[in-house]
């Protein structure tokens, strides 16, 4: 199952690039820029998700210990 993950990522990049290009053409925008931006959008979302795994409060203060 793990060998399908890169393929899913590539397919989603192609789909979003095509969608961005298509929308740019219908709105008379620069299709190359919007196609590249659409292709980079899904991986950037995943990177941002995995970068914010630990909340900032716990990272600064550390874990709370119960003293009995």
BELZI-V516265 format. One line per field, one symbol per residue. phi: phi as a letter, one per 20 degrees, with the letter a starting at -180 (. if undefined). A space follows every 10 residues. Layout:
# BELZI-V516265
phi: ???
This chain:
# BELZI-V516265
phi: .ffeffffff ffffffffff ffffffdldf fffffffffe ffffffffff fdfdfffffe enfedede
